[in-house]
Amino acid sequence: MNDIQTSPLPRFTYVNEIATQSGIKKKIPKTSLERLIYNSEHLYEILSDNKKLKSLRFEELELLRDIRDLVESEQQKFEKIKHPDAYRRELRAAILPGYITPDLIKNVEEKLLAELLNTQLKSEQDALMTALVFLQSHTDLHLPVEDNPLWETIFNLSLKDGLKFVDSLTVLLEGIDSLKLNDPDQLTRDPIILQKTKQICQWAVFWRRLIEYQAILPFEGAISAVLRGEILIELYFDELVHLPYSLYQLFSDEMNRADFLSESIPDGDKEKLTEKLTQAIQRCAEKDLPFILPELIKRIEKITNKQARGELKDQLQQALNQLRAEDQVANNFFLVMLIAAKISMKRYWENRRDRFFFFTILKNPLDAKNYFDYGNILLRLKKNRVAEQLFHCAIEINPDAFWGYWGLGLFYLKKNKIIPADEYLRIALNKAQKIAIRQPQKFHREMFLIKEDLKKLGRKKIRQQTKTQVQIELF
């Protein structure tokens, strides 16, 4: 590392010649620092698009493995980092010195010079000149490796996901509150499917239809208190993992219509749409209620214990008795009512947890990867039961994809359940390999990571066998 910083690199003889010939010498600042700052906006595009410069990458799988090993080995250290910029700098500081060798620098300089001599476009010349200045600054300005903009750019390009990958690691370690959307305006906009669902849930005919079901009678008092805003029963969209898919199935054929939200609907059609939406939410409730019921009972118990009003306390207790009786039909309709109340009353979901779930899953509710991504974040946040439900949902939506199986493999791996972890990880690898045969350019990184998880599982298996092995007493 010290040799790299102190040995001077060849000066820009060829660069100065080409600059003189092209008549741009006067426009280029003379000092390295000025040139470093000068006109770097096209650098990323040049390194991304130029065929000969695409080979200026660090080996992706090796880099991913190094990042992963670093985070796992020093997890407590990285958990204390609160700012993504500081986190990325820590990663670069620890990893890049091992990749930046004199041979690599020489190779980069030769390729940049060759392209500079051949290119005719002014914007490409400026970008290549800037890249060469970045390279020179590695010694000239005594910048640490991790602060050199050229190496940072190549570091990001070497990972197909670039900074998004590193930021996802930050999210996994810092928690869901640190998430930042690419478009901040989305925080004030509801997904279009959610807007349509809210529109229907606010119709009088919708609630009249729900009240007609006899199964809801034991919960009538509690539901009335919820709708009047007297009590707030916690319920999160990521606990209702089948809801986005159910709503998408209901509205997918009509979403592209210009009047999807603004159309005037006759009363007869409102009745039909109300029935369809009720059935869609009910399908979600039937699948998610067994998972959420124990937590829902705890939350209502907590609210009941805090209630001072006798009448409201009795209504909540009646709802609790019904939920504990495990009458599936009645309990399903109670959950349907809670979901409808949550969607129609904005105060129920003005939080990042709900918004991030919908923005993640509703990008494409048919894409099992979205469920895997969200579930993987929840695993790191130790919300294991919700994560498990998401992985199962991913398999239901697309049983031919490997994402849900991989997620369940990771879930059981963290639980130290060797047999199911091995089963799901091998299914995931098998399915990923089949997809890679049809699409050779995809999923190399994922297959590498699944194999690494199987290796980690193998090491756990050996440790467990060692612990359970009978020790022979020699004396």
C-alpha positions, 0 to 999 in steps of 0.5 A: 500500500505504501509503495503504491502511494509513494511511487510516482506514476508516469506523467501525462506526456501522451495526454498533453500531446493529444490535448495540444493537438485537439486545441483544448489545452487552454481549457484544462486546469493545470494543477492536479487538484483543479483537474480532479474537480474539472468536468467529471460528470460523464466519467461513470457513463464512459466506464459503463458504456465503452466496450474496451473500458468495461473490463476495468472492474474488480472481480464481482464475486470476490468483492461480494464475498469480501464485503460479506465476510467483513460485515459478518466478522465485524458486525458490532462495529458496523452496527454502530455506524449511523450514516451510509457515507461513513459505512461505505467509506469503512468498506472501501478503506478495508477492502480496496487496498487489497485490490489496488496493486501497481499492476492494476494501476498500470493496466488502468492507465494504459487502457485510459490512454489508448481510449483517449488517443482514439476517441473523437468526442469532446465529452469522452475526451473530458471524461477520460482526462478526468479519469487519468487525473483521478489516477494520477491523484492516487500518488500526486495528491496523496489521497487514500485509496478509499477517497480516490473518486476513480476507485470509488467509481470502479468499486461501484461499477464492479458490483452490478447493484452499485451503491444500492447493494452497499446501501441494502447492507446498511439497511440490514444493519441499521434497521428499517427506519434508515430506509431512503426512497429514491423518490422522496415524493413517494412518501406523500403518494399512495400506491394506485392500488391502495388509492382505489381500495381506499376509495371503495372502503369509504363507500357506505355500501361497502360497510353496509355490506360488511355489517350484513354478515352475522359472523361480525356480531360478536365484534360489533362494539369493538369495530364501532370503537375503531371506526369512531377513532376511540381505540387503535388496534395495531395492524401492519401491512407486512403482517398481511403479506397476501394483501398486495397480491390479492388486491393486484389480482382484483385490479390488474386488468383495469389499472391502465385505464385513464379513469381508474380512480376518477370514474363515476360508478353506478350504485349497482356496479358499486355493489359488485365491486364491494363484493369482489373487494370483500372476497379479495380481502377475505382470501388474504384474511384466511391465509394470514389470520392463523399467523397474526392471531396470537399477536393480535390477541396480545395487542387487544389484551393490552388495550383492554387492560388500559381501558378506563371506560367500562362499556368499551372494556366490555366490548373489547373483552367480548371481542377477545373471548371470540378470538380465543374461541377460534371461530375461524369464520367470525375471526376472519370477518373481524380481520377483514373489518380491521383491514378495511378500517386500516386502509380507509383511515389514514392515521392507521398507516402513516408510518414508514413500515407500512409504506416501505412494505407497499412500495417494495411489494407493489413494484410487482406483486408477482415478483417473488424477489420483492418478497425475498428482499423484504423478508431478508431485511426483516430477518436482520431486524430479528422479525423472524415470524413475519419474514417466514410468512413472506418467504412462504408467500413468495413460494405461493406466488411463484413456486418455480422461482428460487427466492422463497426457498432461499429465504426459508433456507436462511430462516432455518439456518438462523434458527440452527434447524439444519435439516429444513435449512439444507432442504430449502437451500438445495431446492433454491440452488437447483431452481437457480441453476435451472433458470441460469441454463435458460438465462445464462447472463443472470443469477450468477451472484445469487448462485454463488451466495446460495453455495456460500450459505450451504458451506456455512450450513455444512460448517454448522452441521460439523460443529453440531456433530462434534458437540453430540459425539460421544467422548471416549474416556481414556483414563 
